Structures are given as C-alpha cells and as structure tokens.
C-alpha cells in the first residue's frame, strides 16, 4: 500500500473556509488553530480499539493527530504544524476518519 504524497506547500486555511467544511464533517469543532473531535465509548476496551483505528488511518495518511484517551473517551486534535494552523490535509483526515468510524454518537 502506498502512502499519499505530502504536498510541497501547505497553505493555512481561513476560518470561513474551515467552518464551511466543518458543517459537513459532523462532530469536529474549531478550537483556535486546531480541529477537535471527541467520542465517548462504552468501555475502555472500545475506546482503545477506536484509538487503534485512528492510529492505522494516521499511518496510512502520514498525518498524525494528537490523541488523548481517558478511560472511555477518545479526543483527537488536528493541526498542520508546518503551516501553523489548519490545512486541507487536516480536513481530509477528518473526512477520512468519518468514513472509518462512522458518525459521532453522543452517549
């Protein structure tokens, strides 16, 4: 399996550009220069399994979110450090995550 190529120039997106896309992603929020996503799971084991799915996606896409696992809550934060904020790469990762784990269900 080949990894996606990294763009040579990462351009930081504007707040309106980010907000337009966030409406279609569901579950992601804008917090300063990061995108944040959180999910409550039924147990620690379920949250750990979800963390593993995120890690595998991150490796395939060569774009790694900050991950916090607190018992049964998984929280992700995305930003492109090289660009100093959110880029299309972050939004693409968020969209890909939704395809892997499905919609956010509050518990």
Number of C-alpha atoms within 10 A of each C-alpha: 4 6 9 10 8 11 8 6 8 17 16 20 17 11 12 9 12 19 15 10 15 18 11 10 19 14 18 23 17 16 10 11 18 21 22 19 18 19 19 18 19 12 12 16 12 16 21 18 13 19 19 12 14 21 16 13 17 16 11 14 18 13 18 20 20 10 16 13 16 12 15 15 19 20 17 20 21 26 24 20 13 12 13 14 19 25 23 17 19 21 20 15 20 24 17 17 17 15 10 13 11 9 13 15 10 9 7
